[in-house]
Amino acid sequence: MVLSRKWSAFLIAVGVWTWLIWPRFGVAIVNDDRSFAGGSPTSFLWVHALLIVASLAVGTTVGVLGVRAWRAAGSRPSAVEDSAAYAANSPEK
């Protein structure tokens, strides 16, 4: 299956958005008063750190798939070229 350039761009945008949003959220979590108790990390920090890492992994995967789909969409012939090639190679009725 090959995605269109529009869907590929959407996937790339989701990957970029993920990397723009989640690191900033991580900074906010680290600076939150609930993140540390007596200098030790709390479960609040660990749970949010796990969510951030998982989200960045998913965002990276989606972005990479978007880039690969973008490249695949660019290397395939367009629908007009496909129909012209089919018409040129099809037997006459």
Backbone as XML, in Angstrom:
<?xml version="1.0"?>
<chain id="A" units="angstrom">
  <residue number="1" name="MET">
    <atom name="N" x="0.843" y="-1.170" z="0.000"/>
    <atom name="CA" x="0.000" y="0.000" z="0.000"/>
    <atom name="C" x="0.892" y="1.238" z="0.000"/>
  </residue>
  <residue number="2" name="VAL">
    <atom name="N" x="0.558" y="2.185" z="-0.833"/>
    <atom name="CA" x="1.291" y="3.442" z="-0.899"/>
    <atom name="C" x="0.319" y="4.557" z="-0.541"/>
  </residue>
  <residue number="3" name="LEU">
    <atom name="N" x="0.721" y="5.377" z="0.422"/>
    <atom name="CA" x="-0.112" y="6.501" z="0.843"/>
    <atom name="C" x="0.076" y="7.680" z="-0.099"/>
  </residue>
  <residue number="4" name="SER">
    <atom name="N" x="-0.912" y="8.543" z="-0.130"/>
    <atom name="CA" x="-0.801" y="9.761" z="-0.930"/>
    <atom name="C" x="0.164" y="10.730" z="-0.248"/>
  </residue>
  <residue number="5" name="ARG">
    <atom name="N" x="0.571" y="11.730" z="-0.982"/>
    <atom name="CA" x="1.465" y="12.740" z="-0.419"/>
    <atom name="C" x="0.773" y="13.502" z="0.721"/>
  </residue>
  <residue number="6" name="LYS">
    <atom name="N" x="-0.538" y="13.703" z="0.621"/>
    <atom name="CA" x="-1.261" y="14.416" z="1.680"/>
    <atom name="C" x="-1.217" y="13.641" z="2.990"/>
  </residue>
  <residue number="7" name="TRP">
    <atom name="N" x="-1.489" y="12.334" z="2.930"/>
    <atom name="CA" x="-1.441" y="11.510" z="4.139"/>
    <atom name="C" x="-0.012" y="11.397" z="4.665"/>
  </residue>
  <residue number="8" name="SER">
    <atom name="N" x="0.941" y="11.339" z="3.766"/>
    <atom name="CA" x="2.338" y="11.289" z="4.185"/>
    <atom name="C" x="2.724" y="12.558" z="4.929"/>
  </residue>
  <residue number="9" name="ALA">
    <atom name="N" x="2.304" y="13.693" z="4.402"/>
    <atom name="CA" x="2.581" y="14.973" z="5.054"/>
    <atom name="C" x="1.909" y="15.047" z="6.421"/>
  </residue>
  <residue number="10" name="PHE">
    <atom name="N" x="0.711" y="14.502" z="6.511"/>
    <atom name="CA" x="0.007" y="14.468" z="7.799"/>
    <atom name="C" x="0.799" y="13.655" z="8.823"/>
  </residue>
  <residue number="11" name="LEU">
    <atom name="N" x="1.293" y="12.494" z="8.429"/>
    <atom name="CA" x="2.076" y="11.657" z="9.344"/>
    <atom name="C" x="3.362" y="12.360" z="9.768"/>
  </residue>
  <residue number="12" name="ILE">
    <atom name="N" x="4.013" y="13.021" z="8.842"/>
    <atom name="CA" x="5.227" y="13.768" z="9.168"/>
    <atom name="C" x="4.894" y="14.892" z="10.155"/>
  </residue>
  <residue number="13" name="ALA">
    <atom name="N" x="3.791" y="15.584" z="9.918"/>
    <atom name="CA" x="3.379" y="16.673" z="10.810"/>
    <atom name="C" x="3.085" y="16.146" z="12.219"/>
  </residue>
  <residue number="14" name="VAL">
    <atom name="N" x="2.470" y="14.984" z="12.318"/>
    <atom name="CA" x="2.200" y="14.389" z="13.632"/>
    <atom name="C" x="3.511" y="14.073" z="14.344"/>
  </residue>
  <residue number="15" name="GLY">
    <atom name="N" x="4.477" y="13.536" z="13.619"/>
    <atom name="CA" x="5.781" y="13.245" z="14.211"/>
    <atom name="C" x="6.480" y="14.499" z="14.692"/>
  </residue>
  <residue number="16" name="VAL">
    <atom name="N" x="6.450" y="15.556" z="13.903"/>
    <atom name="CA" x="7.077" y="16.822" z="14.291"/>
    <atom name="C" x="6.340" y="17.427" z="15.490"/>
  </residue>
  <residue number="17" name="TRP">
    <atom name="N" x="5.021" y="17.420" z="15.441"/>
    <atom name="CA" x="4.214" y="17.949" z="16.536"/>
    <atom name="C" x="4.558" y="17.239" z="17.844"/>
  </residue>
  <residue number="18" name="THR">
    <atom name="N" x="4.698" y="15.927" z="17.793"/>
    <atom name="CA" x="5.033" y="15.154" z="18.981"/>
    <atom name="C" x="6.349" y="15.621" z="19.583"/>
  </residue>
  <residue number="19" name="TRP">
    <atom name="N" x="7.348" y="15.838" z="18.731"/>
    <atom name="CA" x="8.660" y="16.261" z="19.215"/>
    <atom name="C" x="8.670" y="17.725" z="19.649"/>
  </residue>
  <residue number="20" name="LEU">
    <atom name="N" x="7.716" y="18.515" z="19.218"/>
    <atom name="CA" x="7.626" y="19.892" z="19.693"/>
    <atom name="C" x="6.917" y="19.986" z="21.049"/>
  </residue>
  <residue number="21" name="ILE">
    <atom name="N" x="5.925" y="19.152" z="21.264"/>
    <atom name="CA" x="5.079" y="19.259" z="22.449"/>
    <atom name="C" x="5.616" y="18.490" z="23.652"/>
  </residue>
  <residue number="22" name="TRP">
    <atom name="N" x="5.956" y="17.223" z="23.480"/>
    <atom name="CA" x="6.283" y="16.375" z="24.628"/>
    <atom name="C" x="7.542" y="16.773" z="25.386"/>
  </residue>
  <residue number="23" name="PRO">
    <atom name="N" x="8.623" y="17.186" z="24.740"/>
    <atom name="CA" x="9.772" y="17.628" z="25.551"/>
    <atom name="C" x="9.441" y="18.827" z="26.444"/>
  </residue>
  <residue number="24" name="ARG">
    <atom name="N" x="8.654" y="19.748" z="25.934"/>
    <atom name="CA" x="8.247" y="20.895" z="26.754"/>
    <atom name="C" x="7.393" y="20.438" z="27.925"/>
  </residue>
  <residue number="25" name="PHE">
    <atom name="N" x="6.528" y="19.469" z="27.695"/>
    <atom name="CA" x="5.712" y="18.905" z="28.771"/>
    <atom name="C" x="6.616" y="18.242" z="29.809"/>
  </residue>
  <residue number="26" name="GLY">
    <atom name="N" x="7.678" y="17.579" z="29.353"/>
    <atom name="CA" x="8.625" y="16.946" z="30.267"/>
    <atom name="C" x="9.292" y="17.957" z="31.185"/>
  </residue>
  <residue number="27" name="VAL">
    <atom name="N" x="9.649" y="19.098" z="30.630"/>
    <atom name="CA" x="10.252" y="20.161" z="31.445"/>
    <atom name="C" x="9.253" y="20.625" z="32.507"/>
  </residue>
  <residue number="28" name="ALA">
    <atom name="N" x="7.994" y="20.777" z="32.114"/>
    <atom name="CA" x="6.965" y="21.203" z="33.070"/>
    <atom name="C" x="6.775" y="20.167" z="34.176"/>
  </residue>
  <residue number="29" name="ILE">
    <atom name="N" x="6.835" y="18.893" z="33.835"/>
    <atom name="CA" x="6.681" y="17.833" z="34.840"/>
    <atom name="C" x="7.858" y="17.845" z="35.812"/>
  </residue>
  <residue number="30" name="VAL">
    <atom name="N" x="9.075" y="17.969" z="35.289"/>
    <atom name="CA" x="10.261" y="17.993" z="36.156"/>
    <atom name="C" x="10.194" y="19.183" z="37.110"/>
  </residue>
  <residue number="31" name="ASN">
    <atom name="N" x="9.690" y="20.305" z="36.649"/>
    <atom name="CA" x="9.602" y="21.497" z="37.484"/>
    <atom name="C" x="8.396" y="21.504" z="38.424"/>
  </residue>
  <residue number="32" name="ASP">
    <atom name="N" x="7.503" y="20.534" z="38.298"/>
    <atom name="CA" x="6.328" y="20.442" z="39.150"/>
    <atom name="C" x="6.749" y="20.022" z="40.568"/>
  </residue>
  <residue number="33" name="ASP">
    <atom name="N" x="6.104" y="20.590" z="41.550"/>
    <atom name="CA" x="6.420" y="20.280" z="42.951"/>
    <atom name="C" x="6.152" y="18.822" z="43.314"/>
  </residue>
  <residue number="34" name="ARG">
    <atom name="N" x="5.253" y="18.170" z="42.587"/>
    <atom name="CA" x="4.907" y="16.779" z="42.896"/>
    <atom name="C" x="5.914" y="15.777" z="42.345"/>
  </residue>
  <residue number="35" name="SER">
    <atom name="N" x="6.887" y="16.227" z="41.568"/>
    <atom name="CA" x="7.834" y="15.313" z="40.922"/>
    <atom name="C" x="8.893" y="14.757" z="41.863"/>
  </residue>
  <residue number="36" name="PHE">
    <atom name="N" x="9.219" y="15.487" z="42.890"/>
    <atom name="CA" x="10.261" y="15.046" z="43.812"/>
    <atom name="C" x="9.787" y="15.205" z="45.253"/>
  </residue>
  <residue number="37" name="ALA">
    <atom name="N" x="10.124" y="14.222" z="46.072"/>
    <atom name="CA" x="9.828" y="14.274" z="47.504"/>
    <atom name="C" x="11.137" y="13.987" z="48.234"/>
  </residue>
  <residue number="38" name="GLY">
    <atom name="N" x="11.663" y="14.986" z="48.904"/>
    <atom name="CA" x="12.922" y="14.802" z="49.612"/>
    <atom name="C" x="14.084" y="14.525" z="48.677"/>
  </residue>
  <residue number="39" name="GLY">
    <atom name="N" x="14.040" y="15.061" z="47.479"/>
    <atom name="CA" x="15.117" y="14.867" z="46.511"/>
    <atom name="C" x="15.000" y="13.586" z="45.696"/>
  </residue>
  <residue number="40" name="SER">
    <atom name="N" x="14.038" y="12.729" z="45.990"/>
    <atom name="CA" x="13.835" y="11.475" z="45.243"/>
    <atom name="C" x="12.665" y="11.619" z="44.282"/>
  </residue>
  <residue number="41" name="PRO">
    <atom name="N" x="12.772" y="11.007" z="43.097"/>
    <atom name="CA" x="11.649" y="11.067" z="42.153"/>
    <atom name="C" x="10.430" y="10.340" z="42.715"/>
  </residue>
  <residue number="42" name="THR">
    <atom name="N" x="9.265" y="10.903" z="42.463"/>
    <atom name="CA" x="8.010" y="10.291" z="42.906"/>
    <atom name="C" x="7.387" y="9.490" z="41.767"/>
  </residue>
  <residue number="43" name="SER">
    <atom name="N" x="6.333" y="8.762" z="42.107"/>
    <atom name="CA" x="5.617" y="8.003" z="41.073"/>
    <atom name="C" x="4.989" y="8.952" z="40.048"/>
  </residue>
  <residue number="44" name="PHE">
    <atom name="N" x="4.638" y="10.150" z="40.467"/>
    <atom name="CA" x="4.120" y="11.164" z="39.544"/>
    <atom name="C" x="5.122" y="11.407" z="38.420"/>
  </residue>
  <residue number="45" name="LEU">
    <atom name="N" x="6.378" y="11.578" z="38.766"/>
    <atom name="CA" x="7.422" y="11.813" z="37.770"/>
    <atom name="C" x="7.628" y="10.576" z="36.899"/>
  </residue>
  <residue number="46" name="TRP">
    <atom name="N" x="7.707" y="9.398" z="37.506"/>
    <atom name="CA" x="7.971" y="8.176" z="36.736"/>
    <atom name="C" x="6.850" y="7.864" z="35.751"/>
  </residue>
  <residue number="47" name="VAL">
    <atom name="N" x="5.613" y="8.039" z="36.183"/>
    <atom name="CA" x="4.477" y="7.765" z="35.282"/>
    <atom name="C" x="4.500" y="8.726" z="34.100"/>
  </residue>
  <residue number="48" name="HIS">
    <atom name="N" x="4.733" y="9.995" z="34.368"/>
    <atom name="CA" x="4.761" y="10.959" z="33.279"/>
    <atom name="C" x="5.980" y="10.767" z="32.387"/>
  </residue>
  <residue number="49" name="ALA">
    <atom name="N" x="7.098" y="10.377" z="32.965"/>
    <atom name="CA" x="8.283" y="10.091" z="32.150"/>
    <atom name="C" x="8.003" y="8.922" z="31.205"/>
  </residue>
  <residue number="50" name="LEU">
    <atom name="N" x="7.320" y="7.901" z="31.690"/>
    <atom name="CA" x="6.959" y="6.756" z="30.839"/>
    <atom name="C" x="6.019" y="7.189" z="29.717"/>
  </residue>
  <residue number="51" name="LEU">
    <atom name="N" x="5.044" y="8.022" z="30.046"/>
    <atom name="CA" x="4.123" y="8.527" z="29.016"/>
    <atom name="C" x="4.866" y="9.341" z="27.958"/>
  </residue>
  <residue number="52" name="ILE">
    <atom name="N" x="5.798" y="10.159" z="28.393"/>
    <atom name="CA" x="6.551" y="10.998" z="27.457"/>
    <atom name="C" x="7.409" y="10.131" z="26.541"/>
  </residue>
  <residue number="53" name="VAL">
    <atom name="N" x="8.116" y="9.159" z="27.114"/>
    <atom name="CA" x="8.973" y="8.274" z="26.305"/>
    <atom name="C" x="8.134" y="7.479" z="25.311"/>
  </residue>
  <residue number="54" name="ALA">
    <atom name="N" x="7.002" y="6.944" z="25.764"/>
    <atom name="CA" x="6.135" y="6.173" z="24.863"/>
    <atom name="C" x="5.594" y="7.057" z="23.738"/>
  </residue>
  <residue number="55" name="SER">
    <atom name="N" x="5.185" y="8.267" z="24.074"/>
    <atom name="CA" x="4.653" y="9.179" z="23.058"/>
    <atom name="C" x="5.719" y="9.582" z="22.052"/>
  </residue>
  <residue number="56" name="LEU">
    <atom name="N" x="6.931" y="9.815" z="22.517"/>
    <atom name="CA" x="8.021" y="10.160" z="21.598"/>
    <atom name="C" x="8.363" y="8.976" z="20.688"/>
  </residue>
  <residue number="57" name="ALA">
    <atom name="N" x="8.286" y="7.764" z="21.233"/>
    <atom name="CA" x="8.546" y="6.574" z="20.408"/>
    <atom name="C" x="7.477" y="6.433" z="19.320"/>
  </residue>
  <residue number="58" name="VAL">
    <atom name="N" x="6.222" y="6.611" z="19.702"/>
    <atom name="CA" x="5.135" y="6.519" z="18.721"/>
    <atom name="C" x="5.242" y="7.651" z="17.700"/>
  </residue>
  <residue number="59" name="GLY">
    <atom name="N" x="5.511" y="8.858" z="18.164"/>
    <atom name="CA" x="5.654" y="9.997" z="17.260"/>
    <atom name="C" x="6.802" y="9.817" z="16.283"/>
  </residue>
  <residue number="60" name="THR">
    <atom name="N" x="7.905" y="9.274" z="16.772"/>
    <atom name="CA" x="9.050" y="9.010" z="15.897"/>
    <atom name="C" x="8.688" y="7.972" z="14.845"/>
  </residue>
  <residue number="61" name="THR">
    <atom name="N" x="8.021" y="6.913" z="15.266"/>
    <atom name="CA" x="7.616" y="5.861" z="14.329"/>
    <atom name="C" x="6.669" y="6.411" z="13.263"/>
  </residue>
  <residue number="62" name="VAL">
    <atom name="N" x="5.695" y="7.189" z="13.683"/>
    <atom name="CA" x="4.735" y="7.778" z="12.738"/>
    <atom name="C" x="5.448" y="8.720" z="11.773"/>
  </residue>
  <residue number="63" name="GLY">
    <atom name="N" x="6.358" y="9.525" z="12.293"/>
    <atom name="CA" x="7.103" y="10.448" z="11.436"/>
    <atom name="C" x="7.973" y="9.722" z="10.421"/>
  </residue>
  <residue number="64" name="VAL">
    <atom name="N" x="8.652" y="8.670" z="10.860"/>
    <atom name="CA" x="9.495" y="7.885" z="9.948"/>
    <atom name="C" x="8.634" y="7.223" z="8.875"/>
  </residue>
  <residue number="65" name="LEU">
    <atom name="N" x="7.499" y="6.677" z="9.273"/>
    <atom name="CA" x="6.589" y="6.079" z="8.284"/>
    <atom name="C" x="6.096" y="7.133" z="7.298"/>
  </residue>
  <residue number="66" name="GLY">
    <atom name="N" x="5.847" y="8.341" z="7.790"/>
    <atom name="CA" x="5.425" y="9.427" z="6.901"/>
    <atom name="C" x="6.496" y="9.781" z="5.893"/>
  </residue>
  <residue number="67" name="VAL">
    <atom name="N" x="7.753" y="9.849" z="6.336"/>
    <atom name="CA" x="8.860" y="10.152" z="5.422"/>
    <atom name="C" x="9.005" y="9.043" z="4.389"/>
  </residue>
  <residue number="68" name="ARG">
    <atom name="N" x="8.921" y="7.797" z="4.841"/>
    <atom name="CA" x="9.035" y="6.674" z="3.897"/>
    <atom name="C" x="7.887" y="6.675" z="2.891"/>
  </residue>
  <residue number="69" name="ALA">
    <atom name="N" x="6.685" y="6.991" z="3.368"/>
    <atom name="CA" x="5.533" y="7.050" z="2.463"/>
    <atom name="C" x="5.676" y="8.207" z="1.480"/>
  </residue>
  <residue number="70" name="TRP">
    <atom name="N" x="6.208" y="9.337" z="1.948"/>
    <atom name="CA" x="6.428" y="10.497" z="1.075"/>
    <atom name="C" x="7.380" y="10.122" z="-0.057"/>
  </residue>
  <residue number="71" name="ARG">
    <atom name="N" x="8.461" y="9.452" z="0.301"/>
    <atom name="CA" x="9.431" y="9.034" z="-0.716"/>
    <atom name="C" x="8.831" y="8.025" z="-1.685"/>
  </residue>
  <residue number="72" name="ALA">
    <atom name="N" x="8.044" y="7.095" z="-1.163"/>
    <atom name="CA" x="7.422" y="6.088" z="-2.026"/>
    <atom name="C" x="6.410" y="6.729" z="-2.968"/>
  </residue>
  <residue number="73" name="ALA">
    <atom name="N" x="5.681" y="7.716" z="-2.473"/>
    <atom name="CA" x="4.686" y="8.396" z="-3.320"/>
    <atom name="C" x="5.369" y="9.200" z="-4.415"/>
  </residue>
  <residue number="74" name="GLY">
    <atom name="N" x="6.548" y="9.715" z="-4.135"/>
    <atom name="CA" x="7.268" y="10.503" z="-5.130"/>
    <atom name="C" x="7.925" y="9.665" z="-6.198"/>
  </residue>
  <residue number="75" name="SER">
    <atom name="N" x="8.229" y="8.417" z="-5.894"/>
    <atom name="CA" x="8.927" y="7.573" z="-6.855"/>
    <atom name="C" x="7.993" y="6.773" z="-7.753"/>
  </residue>
  <residue number="76" name="ARG">
    <atom name="N" x="6.714" y="6.723" z="-7.393"/>
    <atom name="CA" x="5.782" y="5.959" z="-8.232"/>
    <atom name="C" x="5.232" y="6.859" z="-9.335"/>
  </residue>
  <residue number="77" name="PRO">
    <atom name="N" x="4.831" y="6.269" z="-10.453"/>
    <atom name="CA" x="4.248" y="7.071" z="-11.534"/>
    <atom name="C" x="2.891" y="7.630" z="-11.114"/>
  </residue>
  <residue number="78" name="SER">
    <atom name="N" x="2.536" y="8.756" z="-11.677"/>
    <atom name="CA" x="1.247" y="9.361" z="-11.341"/>
    <atom name="C" x="0.113" y="8.553" z="-11.962"/>
  </residue>
  <residue number="79" name="ALA">
    <atom name="N" x="-1.105" y="8.847" z="-11.559"/>
    <atom name="CA" x="-2.274" y="8.130" z="-12.074"/>
    <atom name="C" x="-2.421" y="8.361" z="-13.577"/>
  </residue>
  <residue number="80" name="VAL">
    <atom name="N" x="-2.074" y="9.555" z="-14.059"/>
    <atom name="CA" x="-2.160" y="9.849" z="-15.495"/>
    <atom name="C" x="-1.158" y="8.985" z="-16.257"/>
  </residue>
  <residue number="81" name="GLU">
    <atom name="N" x="0.056" y="8.874" z="-15.728"/>
    <atom name="CA" x="1.064" y="8.047" z="-16.385"/>
    <atom name="C" x="0.647" y="6.576" z="-16.360"/>
  </residue>
  <residue number="82" name="ASP">
    <atom name="N" x="0.047" y="6.125" z="-15.244"/>
    <atom name="CA" x="-0.426" y="4.743" z="-15.141"/>
    <atom name="C" x="-1.492" y="4.454" z="-16.193"/>
  </residue>
  <residue number="83" name="SER">
    <atom name="N" x="-2.460" y="5.370" z="-16.342"/>
    <atom name="CA" x="-3.544" y="5.127" z="-17.305"/>
    <atom name="C" x="-3.028" y="5.192" z="-18.735"/>
  </residue>
  <residue number="84" name="ALA">
    <atom name="N" x="-2.063" y="6.068" z="-19.013"/>
    <atom name="CA" x="-1.484" y="6.151" z="-20.355"/>
    <atom name="C" x="-0.707" y="4.878" z="-20.678"/>
  </residue>
  <residue number="85" name="ALA">
    <atom name="N" x="0.035" y="4.366" z="-19.707"/>
    <atom name="CA" x="0.792" y="3.133" z="-19.919"/>
    <atom name="C" x="-0.157" y="1.950" z="-20.101"/>
  </residue>
  <residue number="86" name="TYR">
    <atom name="N" x="-1.259" y="1.919" z="-19.338"/>
    <atom name="CA" x="-2.209" y="0.846" z="-19.478"/>
    <atom name="C" x="-2.859" y="0.893" z="-20.857"/>
  </residue>
  <residue number="87" name="ALA">
    <atom name="N" x="-3.251" y="2.091" z="-21.303"/>
    <atom name="CA" x="-3.887" y="2.241" z="-22.610"/>
    <atom name="C" x="-2.927" y="1.838" z="-23.734"/>
  </residue>
  <residue number="88" name="ALA">
    <atom name="N" x="-1.665" y="2.169" z="-23.588"/>
    <atom name="CA" x="-0.685" y="1.838" z="-24.634"/>
    <atom name="C" x="-0.419" y="0.343" z="-24.691"/>
  </residue>
  <residue number="89" name="ASN">
    <atom name="N" x="-0.555" y="-0.359" z="-23.580"/>
    <atom name="CA" x="-0.234" y="-1.799" z="-23.546"/>
    <atom name="C" x="-1.454" y="-2.696" z="-23.622"/>
  </residue>
  <residue number="90" name="SER">
    <atom name="N" x="-2.640" y="-2.131" z="-23.581"/>
    <atom name="CA" x="-3.837" y="-2.978" z="-23.606"/>
    <atom name="C" x="-4.170" y="-3.366" z="-25.049"/>
  </residue>
  <residue number="91" name="PRO">
    <atom name="N" x="-4.705" y="-4.564" z="-25.221"/>
    <atom name="CA" x="-5.068" y="-5.001" z="-26.577"/>
    <atom name="C" x="-6.288" y="-4.254" z="-27.092"/>
  </residue>
  <residue number="92" name="GLU">
    <atom name="N" x="-6.321" y="-4.038" z="-28.391"/>
    <atom name="CA" x="-7.471" y="-3.353" z="-29.003"/>
    <atom name="C" x="-8.681" y="-4.279" z="-28.976"/>
  </residue>
  <residue number="93" name="LYS">
    <atom name="N" x="-9.862" y="-3.684" z="-28.885"/>
    <atom name="CA" x="-11.092" y="-4.499" z="-28.844"/>
    <atom name="C" x="-11.522" y="-4.932" z="-30.201"/>
  </residue>
</chain>
